[in-house]
Amino acid sequence: MSSPSAVTSTYRSTPPVQTVTPERPQLRVLAPFAYLAVLIGSGFAAYWTMFTQFAPYDDSGYFINSIRLFNAGQTLYNRVWTDYGPFSYELWAAVFRLTGQTLTTDSGRVTIVALWLLTSLLLGLSCQRLTGRLTIGVIAQMLSFSLLAALEKEPMHASGAVCLLLGLTIVVAAFVLPRRPRAALLALGALVAALALTKINVGGYAAIATAYATVIALPTLSKVAPLRWLVAAAVIGVGPLLMAGNLSERWVQEYAFLAVSGALALVLVSDASTRSGSGEAATARRWIGWLLSGFAACAVLVVGIVLALGSSLGAFLEETIAVPLNQSHALIAPISFNGAYIAVGLLMIPTAWAVRRARAGSPRAAQPRLAGALGRILAALAIWLWLVLVPHGANFSLAITLAWVAAIPSSRDDDSLHSRFVRVFLPALAILQALVAYPVAGSQVRFGSLLFVVCGAVCLADGWSDLEAWSAASASLSLHIARRIMVAFAATLAVVLALAYVVRPMLSSQKTYDANPRLPIAGASRLHLPATQVATFTHITTLLRAHCKSVITLPGMLSFNLWSGLPAPSGLTAEPFWHLLSHAQEQSALASARASAGLCAVRNDGLAAFWDSGQPLPQVPLVRFIEREFSPIAQYRGYVVSVRRS
């Protein structure tokens, strides 16, 4: 949608959403130093934080061990159990082979620190490109860094690769799409495939968001009502459909409602605002063809590699599609929602409808107004602050109901095809990615919140530009004063967030790092943990090295294998293996365990109960084997070390 003529001439210094900003020379000089300062402070905070945390459930150990087995030539899915796609395994195997480094607890964590910093920097730079505001880019970098702190609990988890891929998706939309659409669409298609081949649900959400934005942005497609309704139904209905098996539970009902309310509000404003305009069928065919070509090329490459390395197609499909689809029957970690967010979600539906009707009813409704500008700014602040001020629970509960505001065209839009696509794509992708916290919340809540940082950036830039455009067309407030107010406000916000989410974490993590003793274990010696953890892990590792030739753990705590240098009997044991393995896989794992010489077991019944919500473990054969055929030789703070009876 083109800007009204009354404000167009005033606003050429503020770009459309995806164009390059003609910033003042001093800002172009300042930008690298601003990002570098945040990067340095974040780097110290990330390193010290990463090496003062060790989550007892040990996702990190599982992923490091499975990546090492894959890198050593064992086949994924057939001999190495995982319900994640092959992309992240191929990525990390290539990285460590090219660098010549051995993947250990230490090197894995250093790698994830680099990924953490790179992803937050990419999102910050992309937000500056999307908005034309340096302060907004720096704020986005800091907020992204804060949310990505969840990586410290699960280093080398596939979610780290997912976050990087999502960051690259925003980079392509911000930097490449406006200038080189074919390359951008090929890259977007490839990134969707990579996401699907890392976590099938994340890739599915990205595919739906891409399809919806494509149909809405291209007039040739958006004029086909059944097609428009189909993609809208997918955006709105994927949440309840995904959660159908557990909709009798209250938290699932609330989760589904928030997803539906956010998606419905998005559909209401985006469906009406971009349908007009001319278009060519040839343009639509090329657009779709480039997306599909990128997707197919990446999928063929990634799947081809893992099949060429020995994985069977049946095992690949079973573990990457069937198992994740049934995860809600095996593992559930509920998430708490506040009733106030439900009320906001309910209110946003008629609000979005009113915006739709107003914009469709009169050209004057599209002109910047003070109320609209302030509404966008408040939406941005609400999205951003709730993401970081809610340390536990559903960080995205408010953001998911407000992300639709980023889809409303503003005075920055030029009504180009790429502008219309990105305007819809960003909030659609953010809303759908918030579904990743079902059925297992935990760190996924933070990861599902990440792209709302971008939505908040767009909302603030839209409000900022509309406020200046309104002041230029009104005698109520001079343009000079409006600009000074917003610059001062954004700069103050950036300083406050820097102190709260970069400086304070840096000082706190350094203090903890210096106070904790070092873990004296090769491959994990960078870790500085509480003295009790250091003593426990050191004793167990020493004991295993002295008495054992191989180690099986219950639940899967594979860092003990890494630290002791002793192999697990097979690659088919994960954390709650009693829920995850098929009968054939369990029989194979059991046979390998029985045949393993010098086998010892490490048990932690408290952690096992954590995976089963306190319920007794199912007495499947492998559990019975570990519980009944070993004799304890030592116990340390809930860990029991046993040797197999002769």
Number of C-alpha atoms within 10 A of each C-alpha: 18 15 21 15 9 13 19 15 12 14 18 13 15 25 21 25 29 29 22 17 19 13 14 9 8 8 14 12 11 11 17 11 11 15 20 13 13 20 22 13 18 26 19 19 24 30 21 25 23 27 24 22 17 19 12 14 21 21 22 25 29 26 22 23 23 23 22 20 18 22 19 10 10 18 20 30 28 19 20 19 22 23 21 24 26 25 26 24 24 16 13 21 18 13 14 17 12 9 8 9 11 13 23 19 24 18 17 23 25 19 16 22 27 13 19 27 22 17 24 27 24 22 31 30 24 27 32 28 23 29 30 25 23 25 26 27 28 30 27 30 30 28 26 32 28 23 24 24 18 20 25 23 20 24 27 29 20 20 22 20 24 23 22 19 18 24 22 19 23 23 22 21 25 27 18 17 23 19 13 11 17 17 15 23 25 22 24 27 27 23 26 29 27 25 28 26 25 24 25 21 21 24 20 19 27 27 21 21 25 23 20 29 26 25 26 28 31 25 21 20 20 23 16 12 9 11 15 19 16 12 21 24 15 17 26 22 16 20 24 18 12 17 19 13 13 16 16 10 11 13 16 23 16 20 25 23 18 29 25 25 23 30 29 24 28 30 28 22 26 27 21 18 19 23 20 16 14 8 16 11 12 10 13 18 12 13 17 17 16 22 24 18 16 22 23 16 14 21 21 11 11 20 18 12 15 22 15 10 14 15 20 16 13 10 16 22 14 15 22 22 19 13 19 18 14 12 16 17 13 15 16 16 13 18 19 15 20 13 10 11 19 19 12 16 26 18 14 21 19 13 15 23 18 14 20 21 15 14 19 15 11 10 10 12 15 21 20 24 20 16 13 20 24 17 16 27 23 16 24 28 17 15 28 26 17 16 25 20 9 12 11 13 16 26 26 31 29 25 31 29 31 30 30 31 26 30 27 23 26 27 29 29 21 19 20 15 19 21 25 26 23 24 27 28 25 25 29 31 24 27 31 27 27 30 27 21 21 23 21 16 20 18 20 20 25 27 26 25 29 28 27 29 28 32 31 30 29 30 30 27 28 31 29 27 25 27 26 29 29 26 22 20 17 13 9 9 14 14 19 11 12 18 16 11 12 17 15 11 12 19 16 13 15 20 14 14 21 21 12 15 21 24 17 15 21 21 15 13 20 18 12 18 23 13 14 15 18 19 20 15 17 14 19 20 13 22 25 25 21 18 14 12 17 18 17 15 20 18 14 21 20 13 15 26 16 10 14 18 18 21 28 25 22 25 25 25 24 29 24 23 21 24 22 23 17 20 18 26 21 19 23 24 29 25 21 21 19 21 17 23 19 13 12 9 18 20 14 15 21 21 14 16 21 14 11 18 14 13 24 27 23 26 22 21 16 13 22 20 15 13 19 17 13 12 10 10 17 12 11 13 14 22 17 12 15 22 15 11 14 18 17 15 12 14 16 15 10 12 18 19 22 25 21 18 11 7
